[in-house]
């Protein structure tokens, strides 16, 4: 266990049991949230790379047109 986490747990252990439970619930919820975000967006980089490669290939083939802000 890291030093900072150990210090935080030591300090939390001095709190009343209800506050300790609240901190524990909060920490577990944060860890679960981080796990879900990592799961949802873990492969996003490779998907963006594939889309960028496809766009560059279309441009190389002359299938794209310059952006005209007046036509947006």
C-alpha positions in Angstrom: 0.0 0.0 0.0 1.3 3.5 -0.8 2.3 5.8 1.9 -0.4 8.4 1.2 -3.2 5.9 1.1 -1.9 4.3 4.3 -1.9 7.8 6.0 -5.4 8.5 4.8 -6.7 5.2 6.1 -4.9 5.8 9.4 -6.6 9.2 9.7 -10.0 7.8 8.6 -9.7 5.1 11.3 -9.9 7.9 13.9 -13.3 9.0 12.7 -16.6 7.7 14.0 -17.8 4.4 12.4 -20.5 6.1 10.4 -18.0 8.5 8.8 -15.6 5.6 8.2 -18.4 3.7 6.3 -19.2 6.8 4.3 -15.6 7.2 3.3 -15.3 3.6 2.4 -18.5 3.7 0.3 -17.2 6.8 -1.5 -13.8 5.3 -2.2 -15.3 2.1 -3.6 -17.8 4.0 -5.8 -14.9 6.1 -7.2 -12.8 3.0 -7.9 -15.8 1.4 -9.7 -16.4 4.5 -11.7 -12.8 4.6 -12.8 -13.0 1.0 -13.8 -16.2 1.6 -15.9 -14.6 4.6 -17.6 -11.5 2.7 -18.5 -13.6 -0.2 -19.8 -15.8 2.1 -21.9 -13.0 4.3 -23.4 -10.1 1.9 -23.3 -10.3 1.1 -27.0 -11.3 4.6 -28.1 -7.7 5.4 -29.2 -7.6 2.6 -31.7 -11.0 3.4 -33.0 -10.0 7.0 -33.6 -6.8 5.9 -35.3 -8.8 3.7 -37.7 -11.1 6.6 -38.5 -8.2 8.9 -39.1 -6.5 6.3 -41.3 -9.7 5.9 -43.3 -10.1 9.7 -43.7 -6.5 10.1 -44.9 -6.9 7.3 -47.4 -10.1 8.9 -48.8 -8.2 12.2 -49.1 -5.3 10.5 -50.9 -7.8 9.0 -53.3 -9.3 12.5 -54.0 -12.6 11.7 -52.4 -12.6 14.7 -50.1 -13.4 18.4 -50.7 -12.0 21.5 -48.9 -14.0 22.8 -46.0 -16.0 25.9 -46.9 -17.1 27.8 -43.8 -19.7 29.7 -45.8 -21.5 26.5 -46.6 -21.7 25.1 -43.1 
